[in-house]
Amino acid sequence: MPYILHGFLAMQNKGQIVRRYNFLHTLSYYRNILRGLFSLSSIKIDLYHF
């Protein structure tokens, strides 16, 4: 029984780590998207100035 409990706790801990990693991954993903949008808008602004 303790082995099963230990495995369950380990699974829970791994799940938390995976969740945190996914959260950070989505943050970086959205940051990249925002950076792409900003670069596109700056390109548009440059074209507009010309």
C-alpha positions as CSV (number, residue, x, y, z in Angstrom):
1,M,0.0,0.0,0.0
2,P,2.7,2.6,0.8
3,Y,4.3,1.9,-2.6
4,I,1.0,2.6,-4.4
5,L,0.6,5.8,-2.3
6,H,4.1,6.9,-3.1
7,G,3.6,6.3,-6.8
8,F,0.4,8.3,-6.7
9,L,2.1,11.2,-5.0
10,A,4.9,11.0,-7.5
11,M,2.4,11.1,-10.3
12,Q,0.7,14.1,-8.8
13,N,4.0,15.9,-8.4
14,K,4.9,15.1,-12.0
15,G,1.5,16.5,-13.1
16,Q,2.2,19.7,-11.3
17,I,5.6,20.0,-12.9
18,V,4.1,19.3,-16.3
19,R,1.4,21.9,-15.7
20,R,3.9,24.5,-14.7
21,Y,6.0,23.7,-17.8
22,N,2.9,24.0,-20.0
23,F,2.1,27.3,-18.4
24,L,5.6,28.7,-19.1
25,H,5.5,27.2,-22.6
26,T,2.2,28.9,-23.4
27,L,3.6,32.2,-22.0
28,S,6.6,32.0,-24.2
29,Y,4.4,31.0,-27.2
30,Y,2.1,34.0,-26.7
31,R,5.2,36.3,-26.2
32,N,6.5,35.1,-29.5
33,I,3.2,35.8,-31.2
34,L,3.1,39.3,-29.7
35,R,6.7,39.9,-30.8
36,G,5.7,38.8,-34.3
37,L,2.7,41.1,-34.3
38,F,4.8,44.0,-33.1
39,S,7.5,43.4,-35.8
40,L,4.7,43.2,-38.4
41,S,3.2,46.5,-37.2
42,S,6.6,48.1,-37.1
43,I,7.2,47.0,-40.7
44,K,3.8,48.5,-41.6
45,I,4.7,51.7,-39.9
46,D,8.0,51.8,-41.8
47,L,6.2,51.3,-45.1
48,Y,3.7,53.9,-44.1
49,H,6.5,56.4,-43.4
50,F,7.9,55.8,-46.9
